[in-house]
Amino acid sequence: MKHKFAGLLMAGVMMCSMAVSTSAAEATDATQSPAPTTTPTVSTTDTNALTTQSQVPAYPVDIQYPTEEGGLIRKTFVVSSQEDIDLLERGDIEYQGKVYHFQDITVEEIGTHDEKNYIETLTGESDTKDTDKILATLELKREVTTDDGYTGVLDLDASSLTTEVTSYGSTSKTKTVTKSYTGLSDADLTFIPKTITENGVTCSLVDVDWVETSPYNPYDPDYGNRFNATAKYSGTYSSSYAKGYAYEVKYYGTVEKDEIEGYSCTLLFAPEVEDGHWYDVFVGENANPIAVFGAIVVLCLLLACAAFTIASLIKRRRGQEVTTTEEVIVDDGTNTSSTSTGQK
């Protein structure tokens, strides 16, 4: 029974030792594993970009140092272009006896939003000056993009439409004029002008109608008959007319622009990882509670085994006294007895 109990204690010690060894190995691997490093997604910089190094801020706008529990150093810079991101200082940093190496970088855009009123003047050509016909050909809303990058939708202002003549055509017309001449002494064409000018148009005589108006007067035989003449004149002239128009109309509205003014860059620096030891799992900031508890259990089992073994040895050394009696028969018929004492 004693040997079985001792074997159980030794088996428990071996199992606890294996568990503690596994925890220590895991903790050591975790301590020795270097922090992962990621490659920042930033644009590359050519040699010409080095000339702008003086424009990169020499000092960060914010620095965050690790706490007592550990952590990373974070340095935040604000730059104006993507080319400046590659020029930021990524050298090692020494803080409280530890060396911190560059690990990663995060980049955020710094943007602004702006709005303003905008008027766009639209011009075009038309063969009519009828405003209704011109407006029917125009869009009520118009998308625009300004030269400085603003965009928006403008509304048509129909009341702003104006037109002007841009070209003229010419046509030939005939002008007819009728003139009356009265009290003529004779129906003679010499009394009728052969040409006349009417409103700047020269007309030629084409026909004359004669009418006798005064009969013979016996009391004045020298007076004689009188005639009235209706003369018709005709002439041609050139007339111009408007055949082309230019129009102008305005669109009103609000335009807006989102613009990137710079980039906020946060550089992350991780502490240099020292080589781990097997006992780091039991002491220090990387101590594993499970490993510590297992070590205590193993130590208690070892002490119990040692105590049990020492007790068994002492007990065996002291021994127990055993007394035995033997009866010897002699030939002469007398009985002789002897007593022996031994150590067991």
C-alpha positions in Angstrom: 0.0 0.0 0.0 2.8 2.3 0.8 4.5 1.7 -2.5 1.3 2.4 -4.4 0.8 5.8 -2.7 4.4 6.7 -3.5 3.9 5.8 -7.2 0.8 7.9 -7.4 2.6 10.9 -5.9 5.4 10.5 -8.4 3.0 10.3 -11.4 1.3 13.5 -10.2 4.6 15.2 -10.0 5.5 14.2 -13.5 2.2 15.4 -15.0 2.5 18.8 -13.2 6.1 19.1 -14.4 5.0 18.5 -18.0 2.2 21.1 -17.7 4.5 23.7 -16.3 7.1 23.0 -19.0 4.6 23.4 -21.7 3.4 26.8 -20.2 6.9 28.0 -19.9 7.7 27.0 -23.5 4.6 28.8 -24.8 5.5 31.9 -22.7 9.1 31.8 -23.9 8.0 31.6 -27.6 5.6 34.5 -27.1 8.3 36.5 -25.5 10.8 35.8 -28.2 8.5 36.3 -31.1 9.1 39.7 -32.7 6.3 42.1 -33.2 4.8 41.9 -36.7 5.8 44.6 -39.1 3.5 45.8 -41.9 4.5 47.8 -44.9 2.8 51.2 -45.1 0.8 51.9 -48.2 2.2 55.2 -49.3 3.4 56.6 -52.6 7.0 56.2 -53.5 9.3 59.2 -53.7 11.8 59.8 -56.5 15.1 61.6 -56.1 13.6 64.9 -57.1 11.4 64.8 -54.0 14.4 65.1 -51.8 14.6 68.7 -52.7 11.4 69.3 -50.7 12.8 67.8 -47.5 12.9 71.3 -46.0 9.1 71.5 -46.3 8.5 68.4 -44.1 7.8 69.3 -40.5 10.8 68.6 -38.2 8.6 68.2 -35.1 5.5 66.1 -34.6 2.2 67.7 -33.7 1.6 65.0 -31.0 3.7 62.3 -29.3 2.2 59.5 -27.2 4.6 57.5 -25.0 3.9 54.0 -23.6 2.5 53.5 -20.1 3.9 51.4 -17.3 2.1 48.4 -18.7 3.9 48.9 -22.0 2.8 49.9 -25.4 4.0 51.8 -28.5 5.4 55.2 -29.1 3.1 57.2 -31.5 4.4 60.3 -33.3 1.9 62.3 -35.4 3.0 64.6 -38.2 0.9 66.8 -40.6 2.2 67.0 -44.2 0.9 68.8 -47.2 1.5 66.1 -49.9 1.8 62.3 -50.3 5.4 62.8 -51.4 6.3 64.2 -48.0 5.1 61.0 -46.2 8.2 59.1 -47.3 10.4 61.8 -46.0 9.3 61.6 -42.3 11.9 60.5 -39.9 11.7 56.7 -39.0 14.9 56.3 -37.0 15.1 54.4 -33.7 13.9 56.1 -30.5 15.4 55.5 -27.0 13.0 55.9 -24.1 13.4 54.9 -20.5 16.3 52.6 -21.3 14.5 50.8 -24.1 15.1 51.1 -27.9 12.0 51.5 -30.0 12.1 50.6 -33.7 9.7 51.9 -36.5 6.9 49.4 -37.0 4.1 50.9 -39.0 2.4 54.1 -40.2 -1.2 55.2 -40.6 -2.3 58.0 -42.9 -5.5 60.0 -42.8 -6.6 62.7 -45.2 -7.3 66.1 -43.8 -10.2 67.6 -45.9 -12.3 70.8 -46.1 -15.7 71.5 -47.5 -16.6 74.9 -49.1 -19.7 76.3 -50.8 -20.4 79.5 -52.7 -23.0 81.1 -55.0 -22.3 80.9 -58.6 -23.7 82.4 -61.8 -23.0 81.0 -65.3 -23.8 82.9 -68.5 -24.8 80.8 -71.4 -24.7 82.2 -75.0 -26.0 80.7 -78.2 -27.3 81.4 -81.7 -30.9 81.3 -83.0 -32.7 82.1 -86.2 -35.5 83.8 -84.3 -35.8 86.3 -81.5 -38.9 84.8 -80.1 -38.0 84.2 -76.4 -40.5 81.3 -76.0 -38.9 79.4 -78.9 -35.4 80.0 -77.5 -36.3 79.0 -74.0 -37.9 75.8 -75.3 -34.4 74.7 -76.5 -32.6 75.3 -73.1 -32.2 73.0 -70.1 -34.0 74.0 -66.9 -31.1 72.7 -64.8 -27.4 72.6 -65.7 -24.5 70.7 -64.1 -21.3 72.7 -63.9 -17.7 72.3 -62.9 -15.8 75.5 -62.4 -12.1 76.1 -63.2 -11.2 76.0 -59.6 -12.8 72.6 -59.0 -16.3 73.5 -57.6 -19.3 71.5 -58.8 -23.1 72.0 -58.6 -26.4 72.2 -60.3 -27.7 75.6 -61.5 -31.3 76.7 -62.3 -32.3 78.6 -65.5 -33.4 82.2 -65.0 -35.8 82.8 -67.9 -36.1 86.5 -67.2 -32.4 87.1 -67.9 -32.7 86.1 -71.6 -31.6 88.8 -74.1 -31.2 88.7 -77.9 -29.4 90.8 -80.5 -29.1 90.6 -84.3 -25.9 89.1 -85.6 -26.6 88.9 -89.4 -28.8 90.4 -92.0 -30.3 89.3 -95.3 -31.2 91.3 -98.4 -34.2 91.2 -100.8 -35.4 93.2 -103.9 -38.8 94.9 -103.7 -41.0 96.9 -106.1 -42.5 100.3 -105.0 -45.5 101.7 -106.7 -46.5 105.4 -106.4 -49.5 107.2 -107.8 -49.4 111.0 -108.4 -52.3 113.3 -109.5 -51.8 116.4 -111.6 -54.8 118.8 -112.1 -55.7 121.8 -114.1 -53.5 121.0 -117.1 -54.3 122.9 -120.3 -53.7 119.9 -122.5 -53.4 116.2 -122.1 -49.7 116.3 -122.9 -47.1 114.1 -121.3 -44.7 117.0 -121.2 -46.6 118.2 -118.2 -46.0 114.9 -116.3 -42.6 114.3 -114.6 -40.9 111.2 -116.0 -39.3 110.2 -112.6 -40.0 110.9 -108.9 -38.2 110.0 -105.6 -40.3 108.6 -102.8 -38.7 107.7 -99.5 -35.4 107.4 -101.1 -36.6 105.2 -103.9 -36.5 106.5 -107.5 -39.6 105.6 -109.4 -40.2 105.9 -113.2 -43.4 106.8 -114.9 -45.2 103.8 -116.3 -48.8 105.0 -117.0 -51.0 108.2 -117.1 -54.8 108.5 -117.0 -56.3 111.7 -118.3 -59.6 113.3 -117.3 -61.1 116.5 -118.9 -62.6 118.5 -116.1 -63.5 122.0 -117.6 -65.7 122.4 -120.7 -65.4 125.4 -123.1 -66.5 128.8 -121.6 -68.0 131.2 -124.2 -67.4 134.1 -121.9 -63.7 133.3 -121.8 -62.8 131.8 -125.1 -59.1 131.9 -124.2 -59.5 129.7 -121.1 -60.2 126.5 -123.1 -60.6 123.0 -121.6 -58.7 121.7 -118.5 -57.4 118.2 -117.8 -56.4 116.2 -114.7 -53.8 113.4 -115.0 -53.3 110.4 -112.7 -49.7 109.2 -113.2 -48.4 105.8 -111.9 -44.7 105.4 -111.1 -42.8 102.2 -110.3 -39.3 101.6 -108.9 -37.3 98.7 -107.3 -35.1 98.8 -104.1 -33.2 96.5 -101.9 -34.5 95.7 -98.4 -32.5 94.1 -95.6 -33.9 92.0 -92.8 -32.5 90.2 -89.7 -31.9 86.5 -90.3 -29.6 85.6 -87.3 -29.7 86.3 -83.6 -27.4 85.8 -80.6 -28.9 85.1 -77.2 -27.6 85.3 -73.7 -29.1 83.7 -70.6 -28.0 83.2 -67.0 -28.1 80.2 -64.6 -28.0 80.7 -60.8 -27.1 78.2 -58.0 -24.7 77.0 -55.4 -21.5 75.1 -56.1 -19.3 73.2 -53.6 -15.9 71.6 -53.3 -14.3 69.0 -51.1 -10.5 69.5 -51.0 -7.6 67.7 -49.4 -5.4 70.1 -47.5 -2.9 67.6 -46.1 -2.4 64.3 -44.4 -2.1 63.3 -40.8 0.5 60.6 -40.4 1.0 58.6 -37.2 4.3 56.6 -37.0 4.3 53.6 -34.6 7.5 52.5 -32.8 7.6 49.2 -31.0 10.1 48.3 -28.2 13.0 46.0 -29.0 12.2 42.5 -27.8 14.9 41.0 -25.5 15.7 37.2 -25.6 13.4 35.4 -23.1 14.5 32.9 -20.4 12.8 29.8 -19.1 12.1 31.5 -15.8 10.3 34.5 -17.3 7.1 32.5 -17.1 7.3 32.6 -13.3 8.7 36.0 -12.6 8.5 39.5 -14.1 5.9 41.2 -16.1 5.5 38.2 -18.4 4.7 35.8 -15.5 1.9 33.3 -16.3 -0.5 32.7 -13.4 -1.2 29.1 -14.6 2.5 28.3 -14.7 3.0 29.8 -11.2 0.1 27.8 -9.8 1.5 24.6 -11.4 4.9 25.3 -10.0 3.5 25.7 -6.5 1.5 22.4 -6.8 4.6 20.6 -8.1 6.7 22.0 -5.2 4.1 20.8 -2.6 4.0 17.4 -4.2 7.8 17.2 -4.1 7.9 18.2 -0.5 5.2 15.7 0.3 7.1 12.9 -1.4 10.3 13.9 0.3 8.6 13.9 3.7 7.0 10.5 3.0 10.3 9.0 1.9 12.2 10.4 4.9 9.6 9.1 7.3 9.7 5.6 5.7 13.5 5.5 6.0 13.4 6.5 9.7 10.8 4.0 10.4 12.6 1.2 8.6 15.9 2.1 10.5 14.3 1.9 13.9 12.7 -1.5 13.0 10.5 -3.6 15.2 11.7 -6.1 17.8 10.5 -9.6 17.2 10.9 -12.4 19.8 10.7 -16.1 18.8 10.8 -19.2 21.0 12.3 -22.5 19.8 11.9 -25.9 21.6 14.8 -28.4 21.4 14.4 -32.0 22.4 17.5 -33.8 23.7 18.0 -37.7 23.7 18.3 -37.9 27.5 14.6 -36.8 27.7 15.0 -33.4 29.0 13.4 -30.4 27.4 15.6 -27.4 26.7 14.1 -24.1 25.4 15.9 -21.2 23.9 14.9 -17.6 23.2 16.3 -15.5 20.4 15.7 -11.8 19.6 16.2 -10.4 16.2 15.8 -7.1 14.2 13.3 -7.1 11.4 
